[in-house]
Amino acid sequence: MHSFNLGIVICCSALISGCAAHPDPIIDMKGVDQEQFVDDWNECEAYTNEIHMAEGVAKGAATGAAVGALYGAISGAHQSDQAAWGAVHGGTVSGLDADREKQQVFKRCMRGRGYRVLN
């Protein structure tokens, strides 16, 4: 697959996976100190930024492209088309997995600081 096509596929995968990115958790705010909450929120969010989504999307896209090309070679389908679809699928799945991990890290961090995370 041409590097230009791979770049387009990776960008599309990142955009698709970004659509679901990091919805805010629902936190029971009863009795919560607002200033401390803002500080804790920012610190927990900083931890989630340690998860590099773009790298995971690129690796997933590359793996998906290889699997798609292999499938195309075995099935007789057009290899570059199969590689492109494999890249989109692999990149999207990897991006969604990384987003899910970010959400879990954030919620665990907030729970660890004593907040009641409801979702």
C-alpha positions as CSV (number, residue, x, y, z in Angstrom):
1,M,0.0,0.0,0.0
2,H,1.3,3.4,-0.8
3,S,2.4,5.5,2.2
4,F,0.0,8.3,1.2
5,N,-2.9,5.8,1.4
6,L,-1.7,4.5,4.7
7,G,-1.5,8.1,6.1
8,I,-5.1,8.7,5.0
9,V,-6.2,5.5,6.6
10,I,-4.4,6.3,9.9
11,C,-5.9,9.8,10.0
12,C,-9.4,8.4,9.4
13,S,-8.9,5.8,12.1
14,A,-7.8,8.4,14.5
15,L,-10.8,10.6,13.7
16,I,-13.2,7.7,14.1
17,S,-11.7,6.6,17.4
18,G,-11.6,10.2,18.6
19,C,-15.4,10.5,18.3
20,A,-15.8,8.3,21.4
21,A,-13.0,9.9,23.2
22,H,-13.1,10.4,27.0
23,P,-16.7,11.1,27.9
24,D,-16.7,12.7,31.4
25,P,-17.6,10.4,34.2
26,I,-20.6,11.1,36.4
27,I,-19.5,11.9,39.9
28,D,-21.7,12.2,43.0
29,M,-21.0,15.8,44.0
30,K,-22.7,15.7,47.4
31,G,-20.3,17.1,50.0
32,V,-17.5,17.6,47.6
33,D,-15.1,20.5,48.0
34,Q,-15.2,22.2,44.6
35,E,-11.6,23.6,44.7
36,Q,-10.2,20.2,45.7
37,F,-12.4,18.5,43.0
38,V,-10.9,20.7,40.3
39,D,-7.4,20.0,41.4
40,D,-8.0,16.2,41.6
41,W,-9.8,16.3,38.2
42,N,-6.8,18.0,36.6
43,E,-4.3,15.7,38.2
44,C,-6.2,12.6,37.1
45,E,-6.6,13.9,33.6
46,A,-2.9,14.4,33.5
47,Y,-2.4,10.7,34.2
48,T,-4.7,9.8,31.2
49,N,-2.5,11.9,29.0
50,E,0.3,9.4,29.6
51,I,-1.6,6.9,27.4
52,H,-0.6,7.7,23.8
53,M,-3.5,7.0,21.6
54,A,-1.8,7.9,18.3
55,E,0.9,5.3,18.7
56,G,-1.7,2.6,19.4
57,V,-3.8,3.6,16.4
58,A,-0.7,3.5,14.1
59,K,0.3,0.1,15.3
60,G,-3.3,-1.2,15.0
61,A,-3.5,0.2,11.5
62,A,-0.2,-1.3,10.5
63,T,-1.2,-4.7,11.9
64,G,-4.6,-4.5,10.3
65,A,-3.1,-3.6,6.9
66,A,-0.7,-6.6,7.1
67,V,-3.6,-8.9,8.0
68,G,-5.8,-7.4,5.3
69,A,-3.1,-7.8,2.7
70,L,-2.5,-11.4,3.7
71,Y,-6.2,-12.1,3.5
72,G,-6.3,-10.5,0.0
73,A,-3.4,-12.7,-1.1
74,I,-5.0,-15.8,0.2
75,S,-8.6,-15.0,-1.0
76,G,-7.5,-13.6,-4.4
77,A,-9.1,-10.2,-3.5
78,H,-7.4,-7.0,-4.4
79,Q,-4.6,-6.8,-1.8
80,S,-4.4,-3.0,-1.5
81,D,-8.2,-2.8,-0.9
82,Q,-8.0,-5.5,1.8
83,A,-5.0,-3.8,3.4
84,A,-6.8,-0.5,3.5
85,W,-9.8,-1.9,5.1
86,G,-7.7,-3.9,7.5
87,A,-5.8,-0.7,8.5
88,V,-9.1,1.2,9.1
89,H,-10.4,-1.7,11.2
90,G,-7.2,-2.2,13.2
91,G,-6.6,1.5,13.8
92,T,-10.2,2.0,14.9
93,V,-10.2,-1.0,17.3
94,S,-6.8,0.1,18.8
95,G,-8.0,3.7,19.2
96,L,-11.2,2.6,20.9
97,D,-9.2,0.3,23.2
98,A,-6.9,3.1,24.1
99,D,-9.8,5.4,24.8
100,R,-11.4,2.8,27.0
101,E,-8.2,2.5,28.9
102,K,-8.0,6.3,29.4
103,Q,-11.5,6.3,30.8
104,Q,-10.7,3.5,33.2
105,V,-7.5,5.2,34.4
106,F,-9.3,8.4,35.0
107,K,-12.2,6.7,37.0
108,R,-9.8,4.7,39.1
109,C,-7.8,7.8,39.9
110,M,-10.9,9.7,41.0
111,R,-12.2,6.7,43.0
112,G,-8.7,6.5,44.6
113,R,-9.1,10.1,45.7
114,G,-12.4,9.3,47.4
115,Y,-15.0,10.3,44.8
116,R,-18.1,8.3,44.1
117,V,-17.9,7.6,40.3
118,L,-21.4,6.6,39.2
119,N,-20.6,5.3,35.6
